[in-house]
Amino acid sequence: MINQKDLEEILLQNKILTEKQIKETKDKAKKLGEIFEEYLLEQKIISPELLYETAAKYYDLPFIELKNKTIRKDILETIPEITAQAHQTVAFDKNKKELLVATLDISNIELFDFLGKKTQLEIKIHITSPKDIQEVLKQYHKGLSAEFEEMEKDSQADENEKPENLKTLAQDLPIVRIVDTLLEYAILEKASDIHIEPSEKEVTVRYRIDGVLRNVMTLPKNTHAGVVARIKILSSLKLDEHRLPQDGRFKIKTDAYQVSFRVSILPTFDGEKVVMRLLPEQNNQLSLEQLGLQKQSLEIVKRNIEKPHGMILVTGPTGSGKTTTLYTILAALNKPAVNISTVEDPIEYRMNGITQSQIQPKIGFTFATGLRALLRQDPDIIMVGEIRDTETAEIAVNAAMTGHLVLSTLHTNDAVTTIPRFIDMKIPTFLIASTINVIVAQRLVRKICKNCIESFNLDKKTIDELEQQFNLKKMEKNLSDHGYLDKKQTIESVLFYRGKGCQQCDNTGYKGRLGIYETLEVDEEISQMIVQKASRDELAQKATDKGMMTLLQDGFIKAKNGITTIEEVLRVTQE
């Protein structure tokens, strides 16, 4: 990444943008929760090649083209693949005195110092383009399929392997390599989950990437026993237990990354199915602005988290990013003057300065008992991983009533439905009305791949289909009232975007994810309606009349701005 101040100077000096245009572009990027540099490239205001070539001149560094350069394996592997991927930095040549590296981020002094100490060479920094970096990264490996083909030839595993030999089998070098490669590639591809699924004749390996499962490999059935045994050993699980489900954890730590794996093993008719959740432990903490909240919603959240007491609730289905939002809010609140404590299941990210506890239901340490214990720890702010039952809800509400700020999550489809959900938990309406500050409902949508993005207008057939699902005219009016559409703009004239599919996004057209949100602020008017036991529909109507942006509307804006697609918004809002 280029320092923003330097980037502005580069744009001005080279007459790419004026001061006024820079300000306008920065405001647009901020509004969308995007980094200025990324926004410039995404909107094709400047090409990546021109940007980085110009930056090289500005910093008085050489610019290097690498797209047709074959790099010696020993030089390439000076920087491990995962590190090269994470830091967008590769080694491409060396001599007796210097190691030549190409990068997109000249500010990464720690990496360059590390390389200098590791190689005992002077690090000669070059700037290159993102495209060239990607081309070099391909040279690291022959691909997952090729790796496994070689391993399979070496593997002597027997699908009828006896239990007493499982430990030996798990330590078999080809099996170890298969498991290590599966884990490494999952980290490289930024997968959130790994599925290892046995069938009658083979084993399917799938990664969940950007919220969608993808087939990545088919293994011979004779490797299954060894792979499962290896994972059990890593997770400290019982090797000889094949009839009952088992849960465990393990961690992989290197110079390049630190990832925890949460393991679930389930007996099935064709053998044990393994699902592993990846939990990166790097401190890639987002800011509230980077979550993707619209300006109006962001102001509501900021205003309410500054209140000394009450409840902040985040709702949505499993895997919708609720925990990330909570951690982001906690990071914004984390100051020496306040005592923050959490009770979670599991602790997904470690945070300095915050007391974090993990529930253990087997020994009676539940959310309810953990929350009771936290209240005796003199907390100012409490985060409860999830409100699952009446007991936890009652304690959380009482905590909010007695001068604590309580953050938690629920499983509801939208913000307004949280109110009847609390009523179902036998919480009195006057307590709900007086304790809840704000409810944030969210989903995660896949972002359009920046490398293969293209624009288009919706055809009549698609528009007709959309009309059947929701009121387009009403949406147009709401968005124009809020300034997100010109008064004269209609759905037919709005330019939308999609990804054509390319190598960088595995031909999906998507790369990465971002949240869409609706934010319900419980003000005096909404509180009064809750006390009067207004219906869910009445509350929803009042909230939208007062300007609440729905999930669908937020998604529509992000589709219009080229961040995601209409199809993706409909997919997640109709789940």
Backbone hydrogen bonds, N-H to C=O, Kabsch-Sander energy under -0.5 kcal/mol:
donor,donor_aa,acceptor,acceptor_aa,energy
7,L,3,N,-2.9
8,E,4,Q,-2.4
9,E,5,K,-1.9
10,I,6,D,-2.7
11,L,7,L,-2.3
12,L,8,E,-2.1
13,Q,9,E,-3.1
14,N,10,I,-1.9
15,K,12,L,-1.7
16,I,11,L,-2.4
17,L,11,L,-1.3
22,I,18,T,-2.6
23,K,19,E,-2.4
24,E,20,K,-2.4
25,T,21,Q,-2.6
26,K,22,I,-2.8
27,D,23,K,-2.4
28,K,24,E,-2.0
29,A,25,T,-2.4
30,K,26,K,-2.7
31,K,27,D,-2.4
32,L,28,K,-1.5
33,G,30,K,-1.1
34,E,29,A,-3.0
39,Y,35,I,-2.6
40,L,36,F,-2.3
41,L,37,E,-1.7
42,E,38,E,-2.8
43,Q,39,Y,-2.5
44,K,41,L,-1.0
45,I,40,L,-2.3
46,I,40,L,-1.0
51,L,47,S,-2.6
52,Y,48,P,-2.4
53,E,49,E,-2.1
54,T,50,L,-2.4
55,A,51,L,-2.2
56,A,52,Y,-1.9
57,K,53,E,-1.5
58,Y,54,T,-2.1
59,Y,55,A,-2.5
60,D,57,K,-0.7
61,L,56,A,-3.0
64,I,127,I,-2.4
66,L,64,I,-0.5
69,K,66,L,-1.8
70,T,68,N,-0.5
71,I,69,K,-0.6
76,L,72,R,-2.7
77,E,73,K,-2.5
78,T,75,I,-1.6
79,I,76,L,-1.3
84,A,80,P,-2.8
85,Q,81,E,-2.7
86,A,82,I,-2.6
87,H,83,T,-2.6
88,Q,84,A,-1.0
89,T,84,A,-1.2
90,V,102,A,-2.6
92,F,100,L,-2.5
93,D,100,L,-1.2
95,N,98,E,-2.5
99,L,122,E,-2.7
100,L,93,D,-3.1
100,L,98,E,-0.5
101,V,99,L,-0.6
101,V,124,K,-2.4
102,A,90,V,-3.0
103,T,126,H,-2.0
104,L,88,Q,-1.1
108,N,105,D,-1.1
109,I,107,S,-2.6
112,F,108,N,-1.7
113,D,109,I,-2.8
114,F,110,E,-2.4
115,L,111,L,-2.5
116,G,112,F,-2.2
117,K,113,D,-2.3
118,K,114,F,-2.6
119,T,115,L,-2.6
120,Q,116,G,-1.7
121,L,116,G,-0.6
122,E,97,K,-2.9
124,K,99,L,-2.7
124,K,122,E,-0.7
125,I,123,I,-0.8
126,H,101,V,-2.2
127,I,62,P,-2.5
128,T,103,T,-1.6
133,I,129,S,-2.0
134,Q,130,P,-2.3
135,E,131,K,-1.8
136,V,132,D,-2.1
137,L,133,I,-2.4
138,K,134,Q,-1.1
139,Q,136,V,-1.8
140,Y,137,L,-1.4
141,H,138,K,-0.7
147,E,143,G,-2.0
148,F,144,L,-2.2
149,E,145,S,-2.2
150,E,146,A,-1.7
151,M,147,E,-1.9
152,E,148,F,-3.0
153,K,149,E,-1.3
154,D,150,E,-1.2
155,S,151,M,-1.7
161,E,158,D,-1.8
165,N,162,K,-1.8
166,L,163,P,-1.7
169,L,165,N,-2.5
170,A,166,L,-2.8
171,Q,167,K,-0.9
171,Q,168,T,-0.6
172,D,169,L,-1.4
176,V,172,D,-2.4
177,R,173,L,-2.5
178,I,174,P,-2.3
179,V,175,I,-2.5
180,D,176,V,-2.7
181,T,177,R,-2.5
182,L,178,I,-2.3
183,L,179,V,-2.4
184,E,180,D,-2.6
185,Y,181,T,-2.7
186,A,182,L,-1.6
187,I,183,L,-2.0
188,L,184,E,-2.5
189,E,185,Y,-2.6
190,K,187,I,-1.2
191,A,186,A,-2.7
192,S,208,R,-3.0
193,D,208,R,-0.8
194,I,276,M,-2.4
195,H,206,R,-3.2
196,I,274,V,-3.1
197,E,195,H,-0.6
197,E,204,T,-3.1
199,S,202,E,-2.7
203,V,219,L,-2.6
204,T,197,E,-2.8
205,V,217,M,-3.2
206,R,195,H,-2.5
206,R,204,T,-0.5
207,Y,214,R,-2.3
208,R,193,D,-2.3
209,I,207,Y,-0.8
209,I,212,V,-2.5
212,V,209,I,-1.6
214,R,207,Y,-2.9
216,V,205,V,-2.6
217,M,205,V,-1.6
219,L,203,V,-3.4
221,K,201,K,-0.9
223,T,220,P,-1.8
224,H,221,K,-1.4
227,V,223,T,-2.4
228,V,224,H,-2.6
229,A,225,A,-2.3
230,R,226,G,-2.5
231,I,227,V,-2.1
232,K,228,V,-2.4
233,I,229,A,-2.2
234,L,230,R,-2.2
235,S,231,I,-1.8
236,S,233,I,-1.1
237,L,232,K,-2.8
241,E,238,K,-0.8
242,H,240,D,-0.7
246,Q,265,I,-2.1
248,G,263,V,-2.3
249,R,235,S,-0.6
250,F,261,F,-1.7
252,I,259,V,-2.8
254,T,257,Y,-3.1
259,V,252,I,-2.6
260,S,279,L,-2.2
261,F,250,F,-3.3
262,R,277,R,-2.5
263,V,248,G,-3.2
263,V,261,F,-0.6
264,S,275,V,-2.4
265,I,246,Q,-3.0
266,L,273,K,-2.7
268,T,271,G,-1.1
271,G,268,T,-1.3
273,K,266,L,-3.1
274,V,196,I,-2.3
275,V,264,S,-2.5
276,M,194,I,-2.7
277,R,262,R,-2.6
278,L,192,S,-2.6
279,L,260,S,-2.9
281,E,258,Q,-3.2
284,N,282,Q,-2.0
285,Q,283,N,-0.7
291,L,287,S,-0.7
291,L,288,L,-0.9
292,G,289,E,-0.7
293,L,288,L,-0.6
298,L,294,Q,-3.0
299,E,295,K,-2.2
300,I,296,Q,-1.7
301,V,297,S,-2.4
302,K,298,L,-2.7
303,R,299,E,-2.3
304,N,300,I,-2.0
305,I,301,V,-2.2
306,E,302,K,-0.7
307,K,304,N,-1.0
310,G,404,H,-1.8
311,M,435,T,-2.3
312,I,406,V,-2.8
313,L,311,M,-0.5
313,L,438,V,-2.3
314,V,408,S,-2.2
315,T,440,V,-2.9
316,G,410,L,-1.2
320,S,317,P,-1.3
325,T,321,G,-1.9
326,L,322,K,-2.4
327,Y,323,T,-2.7
328,T,324,T,-2.2
329,I,325,T,-2.2
330,L,326,L,-2.6
331,A,327,Y,-2.5
332,A,328,T,-1.7
333,L,329,I,-1.6
334,N,330,L,-1.4
335,K,333,L,-1.1
338,V,335,K,-1.8
340,I,338,V,-0.7
341,S,381,I,-2.2
342,T,355,T,-2.8
343,V,383,M,-2.4
344,E,357,S,-3.1
345,D,346,P,-0.7
348,E,346,P,-1.0
354,I,351,M,-1.3
355,T,340,I,-2.3
356,Q,354,I,-0.7
357,S,342,T,-1.5
359,I,344,E,-2.6
360,Q,365,F,-2.1
363,I,360,Q,-1.7
364,G,361,P,-1.5
365,F,360,Q,-2.1
366,T,364,G,-1.3
370,G,366,T,-2.7
371,L,367,F,-2.5
372,R,368,A,-2.2
373,A,369,T,-2.1
374,L,370,G,-2.3
375,L,371,L,-1.7
376,R,373,A,-1.3
377,Q,374,L,-2.3
380,D,339,N,-2.9
381,I,339,N,-2.1
382,I,405,L,-2.9
383,M,341,S,-2.2
384,V,382,I,-0.5
384,V,407,L,-3.0
385,G,343,V,-3.0
385,G,383,M,-0.6
387,I,409,T,-2.5
388,R,386,E,-0.8
393,A,389,D,-2.2
394,E,390,T,-2.8
395,I,391,E,-2.1
396,A,392,T,-2.5
397,V,393,A,-2.5
398,N,394,E,-2.4
399,A,395,I,-2.3
400,A,396,A,-2.1
401,M,397,V,-1.8
402,T,398,N,-1.3
403,G,400,A,-0.8
404,H,399,A,-1.6
405,L,380,D,-2.1
406,V,310,G,-3.0
406,V,404,H,-0.7
407,L,382,I,-3.1
408,S,312,I,-2.0
409,T,384,V,-0.6
410,L,314,V,-1.5
412,T,410,L,-1.0
418,T,415,A,-1.3
419,I,416,V,-1.7
421,R,417,T,-1.6
422,F,418,T,-2.0
423,I,419,I,-2.0
424,D,420,P,-2.5
425,M,421,R,-1.0
426,K,423,I,-1.9
427,I,422,F,-1.9
431,L,428,P,-0.7
432,I,428,P,-2.0
433,A,429,T,-2.7
434,S,430,F,-1.4
435,T,431,L,-1.3
436,I,432,I,-2.0
437,N,311,M,-2.6
438,V,311,M,-1.4
439,I,520,L,-2.5
440,V,313,L,-3.2
441,A,439,I,-0.6
441,A,518,E,-2.7
442,Q,315,T,-1.8
443,R,516,I,-1.8
445,V,443,R,-0.5
445,V,514,L,-3.1
447,K,512,G,-2.8
448,I,563,I,-2.6
449,C,509,G,-2.1
452,C,449,C,-0.7
454,E,498,R,-2.5
456,F,496,F,-2.4
458,L,494,V,-0.5
463,I,459,D,-2.3
464,D,460,K,-2.6
465,E,461,K,-2.0
466,L,462,T,-2.4
467,E,463,I,-2.4
468,Q,464,D,-1.3
469,Q,465,E,-0.7
469,Q,466,L,-1.0
470,F,466,L,-2.2
472,L,470,F,-1.1
475,M,471,N,-1.9
476,E,472,L,-3.0
477,K,473,K,-2.2
478,N,474,K,-2.6
479,L,475,M,-2.8
480,S,476,E,-2.3
481,D,477,K,-2.6
482,H,478,N,-1.3
483,G,480,S,-1.0
484,Y,479,L,-2.9
485,L,479,L,-0.9
489,Q,486,D,-1.3
493,S,490,T,-0.8
494,V,490,T,-1.2
496,F,456,F,-3.0
496,F,494,V,-0.6
498,R,454,E,-2.1
500,K,452,C,-2.7
505,C,502,C,-0.5
506,D,503,Q,-1.2
507,N,502,C,-3.3
508,T,505,C,-1.4
511,K,447,K,-2.7
514,L,445,V,-2.4
515,G,291,L,-1.0
516,I,443,R,-2.3
518,E,441,A,-2.0
520,L,439,I,-3.0
520,L,518,E,-0.5
521,E,519,T,-0.7
522,V,437,N,-2.0
522,V,520,L,-0.6
523,D,521,E,-1.6
527,S,523,D,-2.7
528,Q,524,E,-2.1
529,M,525,E,-1.7
530,I,526,I,-2.1
531,V,527,S,-2.4
532,Q,528,Q,-1.8
533,K,530,I,-1.7
534,A,529,M,-2.6
539,L,535,S,-2.3
540,A,536,R,-2.3
541,Q,537,D,-2.4
542,K,538,E,-2.3
543,A,539,L,-2.5
544,T,540,A,-2.3
545,D,541,Q,-2.4
546,K,542,K,-1.8
547,G,544,T,-1.4
548,M,543,A,-2.7
550,T,548,M,-0.5
554,D,550,T,-2.6
555,G,551,L,-2.5
556,F,552,L,-2.4
557,I,553,Q,-2.2
558,K,554,D,-2.1
559,A,555,G,-2.1
560,K,556,F,-2.5
561,N,557,I,-1.9
562,G,559,A,-1.3
563,I,558,K,-2.7
564,T,558,K,-1.1
569,V,565,T,-2.0
570,L,566,I,-2.4
571,R,567,E,-2.1
572,V,568,E,-2.0
573,T,569,V,-2.1
574,Q,570,L,-1.4
575,E,572,V,-0.6
